[in-house]
Amino acid sequence: MAKTAKRLAGPAQVSNAAATKYTAPASTTTVIRHVHIQNPSGAPVTFTMSIGADAAGTRVFDAFTIAAATTYDWYGYVVVAAAEIVQAFAGTNNILTLTLFGDELTPG
């Protein structure tokens, strides 16, 4: 199995409606290892991210507050199957910046 470590998405601003930020390629399993969120504003902003279409049962972050003028870095191991999507949205439109890092694993 070939492993490619890479930036999966971003940096890009997060809107206030659920939007796809990453789609795992066909025949590929992706492991999200690092989520970086920046809030340059003077007020806290909530952040929500899901694996699959957004719903309470698919959320990895659920209205998680990112403090004003800070960055938040999460390190972990979230598996995204081939063709699955990662969606995200924020409590305030186009304030937060999201960057995803991880590994794409392909057979062969």
Backbone as JSON, one array per atom type, in Angstrom:
{
  "sequence": "MAKTAKRLAGPAQVSNAAATKYTAPASTTTVIRHVHIQNPSGAPVTFTMSIGADAAGTRVFDAFTIAAATTYDWYGYVVVAAAEIVQAFAGTNNILTLTLFGDELTPG",
  "N": [[0.84, -1.17, 0.0], [0.61, 2.16, -0.9], [1.6, 5.2, 0.64], [0.81, 8.57, 0.93], [1.73, 11.48, 2.33], [0.17, 14.56, 2.9], [-1.07, 17.94, 2.37], [-4.41, 18.13, 2.67], [-6.57, 19.85, 2.3], [-7.26, 23.36, 1.95], [-5.19, 26.19, 2.94], [-8.34, 27.63, 3.6], [-11.19, 29.76, 3.77], [-14.0, 29.29, 5.96], [-17.39, 28.87, 5.43], [-20.72, 29.86, 6.58], [-22.45, 27.8, 6.16], [-22.9, 24.31, 5.75], [-20.34, 22.86, 3.89], [-18.52, 21.03, 1.44], [-15.2, 20.2, 2.08], [-13.23, 18.4, 1.53], [-12.82, 15.52, -0.47], [-12.39, 12.11, -0.41], [-10.34, 10.42, -2.68], [-11.29, 7.98, -5.23], [-10.78, 4.53, -4.57], [-9.08, 5.0, -2.45], [-8.05, 5.31, 0.89], [-8.24, 7.7, 3.35], [-6.44, 9.25, 5.99], [-7.04, 11.59, 8.3], [-4.87, 13.58, 10.02], [-4.19, 15.98, 11.16], [-5.81, 18.92, 12.03], [-6.06, 22.23, 11.39], [-7.1, 25.32, 12.56], [-7.77, 28.7, 12.16], [-8.6, 31.71, 13.79], [-8.82, 34.87, 13.09], [-10.26, 37.0, 13.98], [-11.76, 39.38, 16.32], [-13.52, 38.13, 17.99], [-14.98, 35.16, 19.51], [-15.62, 32.19, 17.56], [-17.75, 29.6, 16.45], [-17.09, 26.23, 15.36], [-17.8, 23.59, 13.16], [-17.38, 20.28, 12.04], [-17.78, 17.5, 9.9], [-17.78, 14.0, 9.01], [-18.82, 12.83, 6.1], [-22.18, 13.66, 4.98], [-23.39, 16.52, 6.67], [-24.59, 16.0, 9.9], [-25.9, 15.41, 13.18], [-24.91, 12.93, 14.07], [-22.61, 12.51, 12.57], [-20.6, 14.21, 13.16], [-17.35, 15.43, 13.92], [-16.29, 17.64, 15.13], [-18.42, 19.69, 16.95], [-20.01, 22.54, 16.94], [-17.78, 23.71, 18.15], [-15.93, 25.97, 20.03], [-13.76, 28.4, 18.81], [-11.41, 30.42, 20.07], [-11.11, 34.04, 20.11], [-8.75, 35.65, 17.98], [-6.87, 33.51, 17.8], [-5.23, 30.33, 17.11], [-6.16, 26.95, 16.52], [-5.05, 23.71, 16.96], [-5.55, 20.4, 16.15], [-4.65, 17.1, 16.66], [-4.82, 13.82, 15.5], [-6.5, 10.81, 14.52], [-8.42, 10.21, 12.08], [-10.36, 8.3, 10.03], [-11.18, 8.36, 6.64], [-13.17, 7.02, 4.28], [-12.91, 5.77, 0.86], [-14.27, 7.99, -1.5], [-15.8, 9.27, 0.43], [-16.87, 12.31, 2.07], [-15.64, 15.33, 3.63], [-17.13, 17.71, 5.56], [-17.57, 21.14, 6.54], [-18.46, 23.93, 8.64], [-18.99, 27.26, 9.96], [-19.88, 29.36, 12.78], [-19.92, 32.02, 12.13], [-19.81, 33.68, 9.07], [-17.15, 33.23, 6.78], [-14.85, 33.81, 8.43], [-13.21, 32.04, 9.99], [-10.29, 30.12, 9.14], [-9.5, 27.13, 7.57], [-7.36, 24.31, 7.51], [-6.48, 21.11, 6.4], [-4.57, 18.22, 7.08], [-3.01, 15.12, 6.19], [-2.81, 11.59, 5.44], [-2.94, 9.86, 2.38], [-3.89, 6.71, 1.44], [-3.24, 4.21, -0.84], [-4.01, 1.23, -2.68], [-1.52, -1.15, -3.68]],
  "CA": [[0.0, 0.0, 0.0], [1.37, 3.41, -0.98], [1.13, 6.24, 1.55], [1.23, 9.9, 0.55], [1.42, 12.5, 3.32], [-0.06, 15.78, 2.15], [-2.11, 18.86, 2.77], [-5.62, 17.63, 2.02], [-7.46, 20.97, 1.96], [-6.97, 24.67, 2.51], [-6.03, 26.98, 3.81], [-9.51, 28.24, 2.97], [-12.18, 30.23, 4.73], [-15.14, 28.41, 6.23], [-18.64, 29.61, 5.36], [-21.67, 29.56, 7.66], [-23.3, 26.7, 5.72], [-22.11, 23.1, 5.53], [-19.76, 22.77, 2.55], [-17.48, 20.01, 1.31], [-13.83, 20.7, 2.1], [-12.35, 17.36, 1.02], [-13.43, 14.26, -0.89], [-11.37, 11.08, -0.58], [-10.35, 9.87, -4.04], [-11.7, 6.59, -5.41], [-9.77, 3.52, -4.24], [-8.14, 5.59, -1.5], [-8.46, 5.56, 2.27], [-7.51, 8.86, 3.86], [-6.38, 9.42, 7.43], [-6.82, 12.98, 8.71], [-3.99, 13.56, 11.18], [-4.01, 17.32, 11.73], [-6.78, 19.93, 11.65], [-5.59, 23.55, 11.83], [-8.15, 26.32, 12.4], [-7.33, 30.03, 12.58], [-9.62, 32.73, 13.98], [-8.12, 36.15, 13.19], [-11.19, 38.05, 14.41], [-11.76, 39.78, 17.71], [-14.61, 37.46, 18.71], [-14.98, 33.7, 19.34], [-16.45, 31.66, 16.47], [-17.91, 28.15, 16.56], [-16.64, 25.44, 14.21], [-18.39, 22.25, 13.07], [-16.85, 19.47, 10.95], [-18.36, 16.16, 9.88], [-17.35, 13.04, 8.0], [-20.09, 12.54, 5.44], [-23.12, 14.79, 5.01], [-23.48, 17.02, 8.03], [-25.69, 15.58, 10.79], [-25.39, 15.27, 14.55], [-24.21, 11.66, 14.23], [-21.4, 12.41, 11.74], [-19.71, 15.33, 13.51], [-16.1, 15.27, 14.65], [-16.37, 18.86, 15.93], [-19.83, 20.12, 16.95], [-20.09, 23.89, 17.5], [-16.59, 23.87, 18.99], [-15.57, 27.38, 20.03], [-12.38, 28.81, 18.54], [-11.28, 31.72, 20.73], [-10.71, 35.19, 19.3], [-7.33, 35.9, 17.7], [-6.06, 32.33, 18.12], [-5.29, 29.17, 16.24], [-6.41, 25.69, 17.23], [-4.49, 22.56, 16.25], [-5.99, 19.1, 16.65], [-3.9, 15.98, 16.08], [-5.53, 12.58, 15.8], [-6.54, 9.74, 13.53], [-9.79, 10.08, 11.59], [-10.34, 7.58, 8.76], [-12.18, 8.76, 5.65], [-13.19, 5.97, 3.26], [-12.95, 6.21, -0.53], [-15.44, 8.75, -1.95], [-16.45, 9.99, 1.53], [-16.57, 13.73, 2.1], [-15.49, 16.05, 4.89], [-17.82, 18.99, 5.47], [-17.33, 22.04, 7.66], [-19.07, 25.26, 8.63], [-18.67, 28.09, 11.13], [-20.99, 30.16, 13.28], [-19.84, 33.31, 11.47], [-19.38, 33.46, 7.7], [-15.85, 33.64, 6.23], [-13.9, 34.31, 9.42], [-12.24, 30.98, 10.26], [-9.54, 29.51, 8.04], [-9.31, 25.7, 7.85], [-6.4, 23.53, 6.74], [-6.46, 19.7, 6.78], [-3.37, 17.48, 6.7], [-3.16, 13.7, 6.47], [-2.2, 10.59, 4.57], [-3.79, 9.12, 1.46], [-3.4, 5.34, 1.31], [-3.76, 3.58, -2.04], [-3.51, -0.13, -2.84], [-0.46, -1.35, -4.67]],
  "C": [[0.89, 1.24, 0.0], [0.75, 4.46, -0.07], [1.7, 7.57, 1.09], [0.78, 10.88, 1.61], [1.25, 13.82, 2.57], [-1.02, 16.72, 2.87], [-3.35, 18.47, 1.98], [-6.52, 18.76, 1.55], [-6.96, 22.24, 2.61], [-5.52, 25.07, 2.34], [-7.15, 27.67, 3.02], [-10.49, 28.68, 4.05], [-13.35, 29.28, 4.81], [-16.41, 29.26, 6.23], [-19.56, 29.23, 6.52], [-22.72, 28.54, 7.23], [-22.41, 25.5, 5.44], [-21.65, 23.02, 4.07], [-18.66, 21.73, 2.55], [-16.11, 20.65, 1.21], [-12.85, 19.69, 1.53], [-13.2, 16.16, 0.63], [-12.31, 13.25, -1.09], [-11.46, 10.51, -1.99], [-10.82, 8.41, -4.07], [-10.52, 5.67, -5.11], [-8.71, 4.04, -3.26], [-8.79, 5.69, -0.13], [-7.6, 6.71, 2.76], [-7.54, 8.85, 5.38], [-6.08, 10.9, 7.7], [-6.03, 12.93, 10.01], [-3.86, 14.92, 11.86], [-5.08, 18.25, 11.15], [-6.27, 21.25, 12.25], [-6.68, 24.58, 11.52], [-7.62, 27.64, 12.94], [-8.54, 30.94, 12.7], [-8.92, 34.07, 14.16], [-9.0, 37.27, 13.75], [-11.06, 38.35, 15.9], [-12.84, 39.14, 18.55], [-14.5, 35.95, 18.54], [-15.95, 33.3, 18.23], [-16.55, 30.16, 16.64], [-17.55, 27.48, 15.24], [-17.27, 24.05, 14.29], [-17.79, 21.54, 11.86], [-17.41, 18.07, 11.04], [-17.7, 15.31, 8.81], [-18.63, 12.52, 7.37], [-20.97, 13.78, 5.5], [-23.33, 15.22, 6.45], [-24.76, 16.56, 8.72], [-25.07, 15.37, 12.16], [-24.54, 14.01, 14.72], [-22.93, 11.52, 13.42], [-20.35, 13.44, 12.12], [-18.49, 14.9, 14.32], [-15.92, 16.45, 15.6], [-17.81, 19.34, 15.84], [-19.94, 21.45, 17.69], [-18.98, 24.13, 18.52], [-16.13, 25.32, 18.9], [-14.07, 27.58, 19.81], [-12.26, 30.24, 19.08], [-10.82, 32.8, 19.76], [-9.19, 35.27, 19.17], [-6.43, 34.74, 18.1], [-6.08, 31.34, 16.97], [-5.58, 27.97, 17.12], [-5.85, 24.58, 16.37], [-4.93, 21.29, 16.93], [-5.2, 18.04, 15.9], [-4.6, 14.69, 16.46], [-5.45, 11.61, 14.64], [-7.99, 9.53, 13.14], [-9.74, 9.46, 10.21], [-11.51, 8.05, 7.9], [-12.09, 7.75, 4.51], [-13.24, 6.59, 1.86], [-14.3, 6.84, -0.85], [-16.21, 9.44, -0.82], [-16.01, 11.45, 1.51], [-16.34, 14.21, 3.54], [-16.17, 17.39, 4.69], [-17.51, 19.81, 6.7], [-18.17, 23.29, 7.5], [-18.77, 25.96, 9.95], [-19.9, 28.88, 11.54], [-21.04, 31.55, 12.66], [-19.21, 33.1, 10.1], [-17.99, 34.04, 7.41], [-14.93, 34.35, 7.22], [-12.81, 33.26, 9.66], [-11.55, 30.52, 8.99], [-9.2, 28.09, 8.45], [-8.25, 25.11, 6.93], [-6.39, 22.11, 7.29], [-5.2, 19.04, 6.25], [-3.6, 15.99, 6.99], [-2.43, 12.84, 5.47], [-3.27, 10.0, 3.67], [-3.14, 7.77, 1.21], [-4.06, 4.69, 0.1], [-3.19, 2.17, -2.17], [-2.37, -0.18, -3.86], [0.83, -1.16, -4.08]]
}
